[in-house]
Each structure stands twice: as structure tokens, then as C-alpha cells.
Amino acid sequence: MEIVFYIHILAATAWIGGALLLFALGIFLRDKQAQANVYEHLGPLYGYFETFWLVTLLSTGTIMFIHHGFGAVFENAYDSDLAQTMIRKLFLVAILTFLTIIHMIIAFKTHTKTRSTWQQIISRGSSLLIFFLNLIILWYATQIRTML
């Protein structure tokens, strides 16, 4: 199980690290043309990179969920801090996955094309929400690990 946990941490590092990098680029790279050039070249690679790591996170997370008997925790100790923290984390992971899918659909559909106003709003809004959800989910993950 240690290797699964190691892969899970590696995947979280890649997933969140990539989000931090793009978030920083969006803030500190002020030249809009430079931003467009970076995202044009980095975007597709980043999309595949992040998809791989998100699938890895979901897979290893499911394996650890089963291994640690969280199903039994939900059945027998639903009101416990551990169960409630896990429920909140799983809910946020579901939202994050949904937002990521929406963001990826827009990103791949509009790559090197001009986005509509709605596509721009949804794409940027989902990116921002994904970024903050990552940090909240990471917090819950540390809390769960402490409880185990």
C-alpha cells in the first residue's frame, strides 16, 4: 500500500504543481500576447499531462479508500470526524473533476481559436475554482492522513 500512497502523493504534486505554475503565469506574465503564446504551446501538453495525473489520483484514491475500509466507516461511524472529512473531500473532488472536464472540453475545442465571451468566462472561472479547490482538497487530505 505504501507504493500506492507514494504514487498518490506524486500525482498530487504534479497536479497541484502544474496548477500553481499556470496560476503564476496568469498573474505575472502581463503581456497578453506572451500569455497567448505560452498557453498556445503549453496548453495541449498540459491538458494531457494533467489528465494523466488526475486519473492517477482518482485511481490511487479509490484503491486507498477501499484499503482503509472507508465504506465501513461510512456505514458504522457516519457522524465521525473521519467520515465527515472524507465526505467533504469526495464532494469537492467530484466538483473538481466536473470542472476539469468542462475546462478541458472548452480548451481543446477552442485551441488556437478565439473564444466566445461565455467560453472565456467559463474557462477562466473553472480554472480559478479548480485552483482553489485543489488547495482545499489538499487541506482535507492532510486532515484525513492525520486521522488515520
N, C-alpha and C positions, 0 to 999 in steps of 0.2 A: 504493500500500500504506500510505502514511502516514495516509490518511483512515480506513482500516480499523483501524489501530493506535490512532488518536485515538478512534474510536467504542468500541473495546475498553476503553480506559482510562476513558472517560466512563461506560460501562456498569459497570465495576468500581467506580468511585467511587459511583455510585448504589446498586449492590447492597450494597456493604460499608457505605456511609454509612447506609443505611436500617437495616441490621442493628445498627450501633452505636447509632443513635437508640433503637430498640426495646429493646436491651440496657440502655441507660442508664435508660429509663423503668421497666423492670422492677426495677432496683436502687434508683433514687432516688425513685420515686413510691410511697411507703409505704402510702398509703391504698388499701386493696383495692377500694373502691367507685370511687374515682377511676381506678384502673388499669382496672377493668372498663369504665367509661365511655369511656376513651380507646381501648381496644382494640376496643370495640363499633363506634365510629365510624371509627377509623383502619384497623382490620383488613382489611375488604374492599378498600378503596382501596390499601392497602399490598400486599395479595396480588396484585392486578393489576399494580401498579407493579413489584413485584419479579419477577413472571413475565416481563414485557416485557424487563426488563434481563437476567435470566438467559438467556432465549432469545437476546438480542442478544450476550451474552458467548459462548455456545456457538457461535453462527453466526460471529462475527468470529474466535473462537479457531480454528475449523475452517478458515476461509479463510487465516489466518496459518500454521497447521500445514502446509497444502498449499503455500503460497507459499514457506515456508522449507525445504521438502523434508525434513520430519521422517520421512516414510516411508522415504526413502533412508538417513537417519541410523540408523533402527532396523534396517534391513537390513544396512548396512555397518559400523556402529560401535555395535552394541548395548551394548557394555560402556563406552562413553564416558560421561563425566560429564553431558554434554548429554542423551544418550538416557535415562540412568537418572533424571535430574531430571525430564525430561518425562514419563516413565512414572509416576513417583510423583505428579506433579501431575495427570495424566489420571485416575489411580486415585482420587485424592481428589475430583476434580471429579465423577466418576461417583457416588461415595458422597454427595457434597453434593447432587447432582441428585435422587438417590433419596430422601434425607431430606427435601428440599424438597417433593417430590411427596406424600410421606406426610403431612408437616406441613400442606400446603395442603388435602388431602382432609379431614383432621380439622377444620381451621379452617373451611372452608366448610360442612361437614356440621353442625357444632355452633355456628355463629354465632348468638348471642343465645340459646343453649340451654345447659343445664347439661351439662358433660362427665362421662363416667364416669371412675372413677379411672384406668383404663388409658388412656383418651383423654388425660387430663390428663398422665399420666406420659410417654406417647409424644410428645405435643405439646411439652411443656416440654423433654424430653430431646433431641428432634430440633432444637429451637431452639438449645439450648446447643451441641450438636455442630456445627450449621451455623455458628454464630458463630465457634467456634474453627477449624473447617475453613477458613472464609474467610481467617483470618489466616495459616494455614499455606500455603494455596494462593497467597496474595499473596506470601509469602516465596519460594516456588518460582518464581513469575512473575518476581520481581526477579532471581533467580539465573539463570534462562533468558535473560532480556534481557541480562544482563551477559555471558553466554557467546556470545551472537550478536554 
